[in-house]
Each structure stands twice: as C-alpha cells, then as structure tokens.
Amino acid sequence: MIIKTRNTSLLALGLALLLLTGCEAAEQSAQELLDETVAKTTEAVREVVNETIGDAMKQINEQIDGLQEDADKALGKPEEEKTETEQATDESDLPENARTHEV
C-alpha cells in the first residue's frame, strides 16, 4: 500500500511539475506577444505623430509664405527683387560646392 501511495504521489508531483512548466511557457509566450505588440504600437504611433507634425509644419510654412507675399506687396517690393532674394536664401541652404555662381 505504501508503494502505491508513493507512486501516486510521485505521479502527482510529476504532473504538477509538468503543468507548472506549461504555465511558465505560456506566460513567457504571452509576455513576448505583449512586448511585440507594444513595440509595433509604439512605432505606429511615432509614424502618425511624425506625419501629423510634418503636415502641420507644411501648413504653417504655407501661411508664412502667404503673409510674406502680402507684406511684400504692401511694401511695394518688386517681383524680381523678391525672386532674387528667394534664390539667395535657397542657395544659402546648400553646401558650398553645390551652389551656383553666376558670372
């Protein structure tokens, strides 16, 4: 009788250990899935934020350009002078070796 109880106890202990190992593997798998989901969600949010900020900056720049044009008209600034000023500003953003030089 003691042998049967002992074998039954060992069997129960083995099953419990197997169950705990399975639970740990499931927990680890769930944690990996959670980490992956958080990483993907974070990346998606960053992309949306960057796109939104880019669109907002574009609209602000367009509004500023419109205000500059209105101010130039109000001051009576000729179109040619404005075009030359814009070209000089655009070229100042370029590296030294990429600038065009008129002769």
C-alpha positions as CSV (number, residue, x, y, z in Angstrom):
1,M,0.0,0.0,0.0
2,I,2.8,2.4,0.8
3,I,4.3,1.7,-2.7
4,K,1.0,2.6,-4.4
5,T,0.7,5.8,-2.4
6,R,4.3,6.7,-3.1
7,N,4.0,6.0,-6.8
8,T,0.7,8.0,-6.9
9,S,2.5,10.9,-5.1
10,L,5.4,10.8,-7.5
11,L,3.0,10.7,-10.4
12,A,1.0,13.7,-9.0
13,L,4.2,15.6,-8.4
14,G,5.4,14.9,-11.9
15,L,2.1,16.1,-13.4
16,A,2.2,19.2,-11.2
17,L,5.7,19.9,-12.4
18,L,4.7,19.4,-16.0
19,L,1.7,21.7,-15.5
20,L,3.8,24.4,-13.9
21,T,6.3,24.2,-16.8
22,G,3.5,24.5,-19.3
23,C,2.1,27.5,-17.4
24,E,5.6,29.2,-17.4
25,A,6.0,28.6,-21.1
26,A,2.5,30.1,-21.7
27,E,3.4,33.1,-19.5
28,Q,6.7,33.6,-21.4
29,S,4.9,33.4,-24.7
30,A,2.2,35.9,-23.6
31,Q,4.9,38.3,-22.4
32,E,6.8,38.0,-25.7
33,L,3.5,38.7,-27.6
34,L,2.8,41.7,-25.3
35,D,6.3,43.1,-25.9
36,E,6.0,42.7,-29.6
37,T,2.6,44.4,-29.6
38,V,3.8,47.3,-27.6
39,A,6.8,47.8,-29.9
40,K,4.6,47.7,-33.0
41,T,2.1,50.1,-31.5
42,T,4.8,52.5,-30.4
43,E,6.3,52.5,-33.9
44,A,2.8,53.1,-35.5
45,V,2.2,56.0,-33.1
46,R,5.5,57.6,-33.9
47,E,4.8,57.4,-37.6
48,V,1.4,59.0,-37.1
49,V,2.9,61.8,-34.9
50,N,5.7,62.5,-37.4
51,E,3.2,62.6,-40.3
52,T,0.9,64.9,-38.4
53,I,3.7,67.2,-37.3
54,G,5.0,67.3,-40.9
55,D,1.6,68.3,-42.3
56,A,1.2,71.0,-39.6
57,M,4.7,72.4,-40.4
58,K,3.8,72.4,-44.1
59,Q,0.6,74.4,-43.5
60,I,2.4,76.8,-41.2
61,N,5.1,77.4,-43.8
62,E,2.5,78.0,-46.5
63,Q,0.7,80.5,-44.3
64,I,4.0,82.3,-43.6
65,D,4.8,82.4,-47.3
66,G,1.4,83.9,-47.9
67,L,2.0,86.5,-45.2
68,Q,5.4,87.3,-46.7
69,E,3.9,87.8,-50.1
70,D,1.2,90.1,-48.7
71,A,3.8,92.1,-46.8
72,D,6.0,92.4,-49.9
73,K,3.0,93.7,-51.9
74,A,2.1,96.1,-49.2
75,L,5.7,97.4,-49.1
76,G,5.7,97.7,-52.9
77,K,8.6,95.2,-53.3
78,P,9.1,94.3,-57.0
79,E,8.7,90.7,-58.0
80,E,12.2,90.4,-59.5
81,E,13.9,91.5,-56.3
82,K,11.8,89.0,-54.3
83,T,12.8,86.2,-56.7
84,E,16.5,87.0,-56.4
85,T,16.2,87.1,-52.6
86,E,14.4,83.7,-52.5
87,Q,17.1,82.3,-54.8
88,A,19.9,83.6,-52.5
89,T,18.1,82.2,-49.5
90,D,17.6,78.8,-51.2
91,E,21.3,78.7,-52.2
92,S,22.5,79.6,-48.6
93,D,21.0,76.3,-47.5
94,L,23.2,74.3,-49.9
95,P,26.7,73.1,-49.2
96,E,29.5,75.4,-50.6
97,N,30.4,73.1,-53.5
98,A,26.7,72.8,-54.7
99,R,26.0,76.5,-55.0
100,T,25.6,78.0,-58.5
101,H,27.7,81.0,-59.3
102,E,26.7,83.5,-62.0
103,V,29.4,85.1,-64.0
